[in-house]
């Protein structure tokens, strides 16, 4: 897509966010659209930070893989060995690798297939969800869907469990694990976990339609994100991340992380590695996030060094442009 075409789609869809394309670190296209804060008419800019929802799962995966690399965990470590009596409905044979590849079969506290539109979901007592341990009541009571390793089944709760296992194995809180093991070595200086009730001025407020009005997503998300999504970042930091990741600056085992572990159901036309989506037939790695008031897609071709990123502070906003950029 050329600039004129991107501008046309942005105008037709009322796009609010940032589009960024670079090749080998050289920016080819970068432009911000719409408003970061509608109440105060603050425009989005290239420096605006956006929530990326499930795009954060890749960072969780790398924090876990780095612990595996250091011998703190193994891919074969069972969840039960660290959960003890917590979450008794998680089968005894579910491993770290099953959780990383969405093949664990565990029941999900936020089941995107069964629970309807993501924008319909409200988090009870969202203000109390400031630690990974605080998610235990939400994770509990969900029966197993299928046997571990049987098939792919996207599971948000599985990545919260991963965050919990990483904390218990390392003795370090999840947020600090990601900061120390992913963000810092990657040089992502504008990326962090932010409380939704005290967002800094450079962060875009997420919006979704409710009762005929566009309202903030503050009641739809945990006040502080954990393993399954919600970190805030910029388009430039995402490009920095991809280059650092494929250079081996975060973990040594890059090839293992992006090695296809399973095919995703046909309608997705994608494969999955360890926390990363993969193109159905090329080596392009993909991060995707979708939540109430947030949408995000970033692809990176390691052969050409090309990164295409679309961030939006609305639920459907990113898809028209992202899908046209990266079919």
C-alpha positions as CSV (number, residue, x, y, z in Angstrom):
1,X,0.0,0.0,0.0
2,X,1.3,3.5,-0.9
3,X,0.7,6.5,1.4
4,X,-2.3,7.6,-0.5
5,X,-4.0,4.3,-0.2
6,X,-3.3,4.1,3.6
7,X,-4.7,7.6,4.0
8,X,-7.8,6.6,2.0
9,X,-8.5,3.5,4.2
10,X,-7.8,5.5,7.3
11,X,-10.3,8.2,6.3
12,X,-13.0,5.7,5.2
13,X,-12.8,3.8,8.5
14,X,-12.2,6.6,10.9
15,X,-8.9,5.0,11.9
16,X,-7.4,6.2,15.2
17,X,-3.8,5.1,15.7
18,X,-0.4,4.8,14.1
19,X,0.9,3.0,11.0
20,X,4.6,2.3,10.8
21,X,6.6,0.5,8.1
22,X,10.4,0.2,8.2
23,X,13.0,-1.9,6.4
24,X,16.3,-2.7,8.2
25,X,15.6,0.1,10.7
26,X,15.0,2.7,8.0
27,X,11.5,4.1,8.2
28,X,9.6,4.0,4.9
29,X,6.2,5.2,6.2
30,X,5.1,6.5,9.6
31,X,1.9,8.4,10.4
32,X,-0.5,9.0,13.2
33,X,-4.2,9.4,12.9
34,X,-7.1,10.3,15.1
35,X,-7.3,11.2,18.8
36,X,-5.5,9.7,21.8
37,X,-7.9,11.4,24.2
38,X,-11.3,12.4,22.8
39,X,-12.4,14.3,25.9
40,X,-9.4,16.7,25.6
41,X,-9.0,16.5,21.9
42,X,-5.4,15.2,22.1
43,X,-4.2,13.9,18.8
44,X,-2.3,10.7,18.4
45,X,1.4,11.1,17.5
46,X,4.2,8.8,16.5
47,X,5.3,8.9,20.2
48,X,1.9,7.9,21.6
49,X,1.9,4.7,23.6
50,X,-0.9,2.2,22.9
51,X,-2.1,-0.9,24.7
52,X,-1.4,-3.9,22.5
53,X,-3.6,-6.5,24.3
54,X,-2.5,-10.0,23.4
55,X,0.5,-8.7,21.5
56,X,2.1,-8.9,25.0
57,X,2.0,-12.7,24.9
58,X,5.2,-12.7,22.9
59,X,6.9,-10.9,25.7
60,X,5.6,-13.3,28.3
61,X,6.8,-16.2,26.1
62,X,10.3,-14.7,25.9
63,X,10.5,-14.1,29.6
64,X,9.6,-17.8,30.1
65,X,12.0,-19.0,27.4
66,X,14.8,-17.0,29.0
67,X,14.1,-18.8,32.3
68,X,14.3,-22.1,30.4
69,X,17.6,-21.0,28.9
70,X,18.9,-20.3,32.4
71,X,17.8,-23.6,33.7
72,X,15.1,-22.1,36.1
73,X,12.4,-23.8,34.1
74,X,12.1,-26.5,31.4
75,X,9.6,-26.8,28.6
76,X,8.7,-30.1,30.2
77,X,8.1,-28.6,33.6
78,X,4.5,-29.4,34.6
79,X,2.2,-26.6,35.8
80,X,1.2,-28.8,38.7
81,X,4.8,-28.9,40.1
82,X,4.6,-25.2,40.8
83,X,0.9,-24.7,41.3
84,X,0.6,-27.2,44.2
85,X,-3.0,-27.3,45.3
86,X,-4.0,-24.1,43.3
87,X,-6.1,-24.5,40.2
88,X,-7.0,-28.2,40.7
89,X,-8.8,-28.5,37.4
90,X,-5.6,-28.0,35.4
91,X,-4.5,-31.5,34.4
92,X,-1.3,-32.9,36.0
93,X,0.4,-33.5,32.6
94,X,0.0,-29.9,31.3
95,X,3.5,-28.5,30.7
96,X,5.1,-25.1,30.1
97,X,5.4,-26.0,26.4
98,X,1.7,-26.9,26.2
99,X,0.8,-23.5,27.7
100,X,3.2,-21.6,25.4
101,X,1.7,-23.3,22.3
102,X,-2.0,-23.0,23.3
103,X,-2.2,-26.8,23.3
104,X,-2.8,-27.2,27.1
105,X,-6.5,-27.8,26.8
106,X,-7.2,-26.0,30.1
107,X,-10.4,-24.0,30.6
108,X,-10.2,-20.3,29.9
109,X,-11.3,-17.5,32.1
110,X,-11.7,-15.3,29.0
111,X,-12.9,-17.7,26.3
112,X,-13.0,-15.7,23.0
113,X,-14.9,-18.5,21.2
114,X,-17.6,-19.0,23.8
115,X,-18.0,-15.6,25.5
116,X,-19.1,-13.5,22.5
117,X,-17.6,-10.2,21.5
118,X,-14.6,-9.1,23.4
119,X,-16.2,-5.8,24.0
120,X,-19.1,-7.5,25.9
121,X,-16.7,-8.8,28.5
122,X,-16.4,-7.0,31.8
123,X,-13.8,-7.7,34.4
124,X,-15.2,-8.0,37.9
125,X,-13.4,-6.0,40.6
126,X,-10.9,-4.9,37.9
127,X,-9.2,-2.6,40.4
128,X,-8.0,-5.6,42.5
129,X,-6.2,-7.2,39.6
130,X,-2.8,-5.7,40.2
131,X,-0.7,-8.9,40.6
132,X,-0.6,-12.3,38.9
133,X,-1.6,-14.1,42.1
134,X,-4.8,-11.9,42.2
135,X,-6.0,-13.7,39.0
136,X,-6.2,-17.1,40.8
137,X,-10.0,-16.7,41.5
138,X,-10.6,-15.9,37.8
139,X,-8.5,-18.8,36.6
140,X,-10.2,-21.3,38.9
141,X,-13.2,-23.5,38.2
142,X,-12.9,-23.9,34.4
143,X,-13.0,-27.5,33.3
144,X,-10.5,-29.0,30.9
145,X,-11.6,-28.8,27.3
146,X,-9.4,-31.5,25.8
147,X,-6.3,-33.5,26.6
148,X,-2.9,-31.7,26.7
149,X,-1.2,-31.8,23.3
150,X,-4.3,-32.9,21.4
151,X,-4.8,-29.7,19.4
152,X,-4.4,-25.9,19.2
153,X,-7.0,-23.9,21.2
154,X,-6.3,-20.3,21.9
155,X,-6.2,-19.7,25.6
156,X,-5.8,-16.4,27.4
157,X,-5.7,-18.0,30.8
158,X,-2.8,-20.2,29.8
159,X,-0.6,-17.2,29.6
160,X,-1.7,-15.9,33.0
161,X,-0.8,-19.4,34.3
162,X,2.6,-19.1,32.6
163,X,3.2,-15.7,34.3
164,X,2.3,-17.4,37.6
165,X,4.7,-20.3,37.0
166,X,7.5,-17.9,36.0
167,X,7.0,-15.9,39.2
168,X,7.0,-19.0,41.4
169,X,10.0,-20.6,39.7
170,X,12.2,-17.4,39.7
171,X,11.0,-15.6,42.8
172,X,10.7,-12.5,40.7
173,X,7.4,-10.7,39.9
174,X,6.1,-11.1,36.4
175,X,6.2,-7.4,35.5
176,X,9.9,-7.2,36.6
177,X,10.7,-10.4,34.8
178,X,9.5,-8.9,31.5
179,X,11.3,-5.6,32.2
180,X,14.6,-7.3,33.1
181,X,14.6,-10.2,30.6
182,X,12.8,-8.6,27.5
183,X,12.3,-4.9,27.6
184,X,15.8,-3.9,28.9
185,X,17.9,-6.2,26.6
186,X,15.7,-5.2,23.7
187,X,16.2,-1.4,24.4
188,X,12.5,-0.8,24.6
189,X,12.6,2.4,26.6
190,X,9.0,3.5,25.9
191,X,7.3,0.2,26.8
192,X,5.9,-0.7,30.2
193,X,3.0,-2.1,32.2
194,X,0.8,0.9,33.1
195,X,-2.2,1.1,35.4
196,X,-5.4,1.9,33.5
197,X,-6.5,4.3,36.3
198,X,-3.5,6.5,36.1
199,X,-2.4,6.5,32.4
200,X,0.4,9.0,31.6
201,X,-0.3,11.9,29.3
202,X,1.5,10.2,26.3
203,X,-0.8,7.1,26.4
204,X,-3.9,6.7,24.1
205,X,-7.1,6.0,25.9
206,X,-8.9,3.0,24.5
207,X,-12.4,3.4,23.2
208,X,-15.3,1.1,22.4
209,X,-19.0,1.8,21.5
210,X,-21.4,1.4,24.5
211,X,-25.0,2.5,24.4
212,X,-24.5,4.4,21.2
213,X,-21.5,6.4,22.6
214,X,-17.7,5.8,22.5
215,X,-16.6,5.2,26.0
216,X,-13.3,4.4,27.7
217,X,-12.3,0.8,28.2
218,X,-11.3,1.3,31.9
219,X,-14.0,-1.1,33.2
220,X,-13.3,-3.8,30.6
221,X,-9.7,-4.6,31.5
222,X,-7.6,-5.5,34.6
223,X,-6.2,-2.3,36.2
224,X,-2.7,-3.8,35.6
225,X,-2.0,-6.3,32.9
226,X,-0.4,-9.7,33.5
227,X,0.7,-12.6,31.3
228,X,-2.0,-12.6,28.6
229,X,-1.9,-9.0,27.4
230,X,-2.0,-5.3,27.9
231,X,1.5,-3.8,27.9
232,X,1.7,-0.3,26.4
233,X,4.3,0.6,23.7
234,X,5.0,2.7,20.7
235,X,5.4,1.7,17.0
236,X,9.1,2.6,17.2
237,X,9.7,0.4,20.2
238,X,8.0,-2.6,18.4
239,X,10.4,-2.2,15.5
240,X,13.3,-2.1,18.1
241,X,11.9,-5.2,19.6
242,X,11.8,-7.2,16.4
243,X,15.4,-6.3,15.5
244,X,16.7,-7.2,19.0
245,X,14.8,-10.4,19.1
246,X,16.1,-11.7,15.7
247,X,19.6,-10.5,16.6
248,X,19.5,-12.9,19.6
249,X,19.7,-10.0,22.2
250,X,16.8,-11.4,24.2
251,X,17.1,-15.1,24.0
252,X,19.7,-17.3,22.2
253,X,17.1,-19.8,20.9
254,X,15.4,-17.6,18.4
255,X,14.9,-20.5,16.0
256,X,13.1,-22.5,18.6
257,X,10.8,-19.7,19.5
258,X,9.7,-19.2,15.9
259,X,9.7,-22.8,14.9
260,X,6.2,-23.8,13.9
261,X,4.8,-26.1,16.7
262,X,1.2,-26.4,15.4
263,X,-1.1,-25.4,12.7
264,X,-4.0,-23.1,13.6
265,X,-7.5,-24.0,12.4
266,X,-7.9,-23.4,8.7
267,X,-9.8,-20.1,9.0
268,X,-6.8,-18.4,10.6
269,X,-4.4,-19.5,7.9
270,X,-1.5,-19.2,10.3
271,X,0.9,-21.4,12.4
272,X,2.1,-20.9,16.0
273,X,5.4,-21.2,17.7
274,X,6.2,-20.3,21.3
275,X,4.1,-17.3,21.9
276,X,4.3,-16.0,18.4
277,X,2.0,-16.4,15.4
278,X,3.7,-17.4,12.2
279,X,2.7,-16.9,8.5
280,X,1.2,-20.0,7.0
281,X,4.0,-20.5,4.4
282,X,6.9,-18.0,5.1
283,X,9.2,-17.1,8.0
284,X,7.3,-13.9,8.9
285,X,6.6,-13.7,12.6
286,X,3.5,-11.9,13.8
287,X,2.2,-10.4,17.0
288,X,-1.5,-9.6,17.2
289,X,-3.7,-8.1,19.9
290,X,-7.4,-7.4,20.2
291,X,-9.3,-6.3,23.2
292,X,-11.9,-3.7,24.3
293,X,-10.5,-0.4,23.1
294,X,-7.3,-1.9,21.6
295,X,-6.2,-3.5,18.3
296,X,-2.7,-4.2,17.1
297,X,-0.8,-6.2,14.5
298,X,2.9,-6.2,13.8
299,X,4.7,-8.4,11.3
300,X,8.4,-8.9,10.8
301,X,10.1,-10.6,7.8
302,X,13.6,-11.6,9.1
303,X,14.9,-12.0,5.6
304,X,14.2,-8.5,4.4
305,X,14.2,-6.9,7.9
306,X,10.8,-5.4,7.0
307,X,8.4,-4.5,9.9
308,X,4.8,-3.4,9.4
309,X,3.0,-2.3,12.5
310,X,-0.5,-0.9,13.1
311,X,-1.7,0.2,16.5
312,X,-5.1,1.5,17.4
313,X,-7.0,2.7,20.4
314,X,-10.3,1.2,19.2
315,X,-11.3,-2.4,19.1
316,X,-11.7,-2.8,15.3
317,X,-9.5,0.1,14.2
318,X,-6.3,-1.7,13.2
319,X,-7.7,-4.4,11.0
320,X,-8.6,-2.7,7.7
321,X,-5.1,-1.3,7.3
322,X,-3.2,-4.1,8.9
323,X,-4.9,-6.7,6.7
324,X,-4.2,-4.7,3.6
325,X,-0.6,-4.2,4.5
326,X,0.1,-7.8,5.5
327,X,-2.3,-10.2,3.8
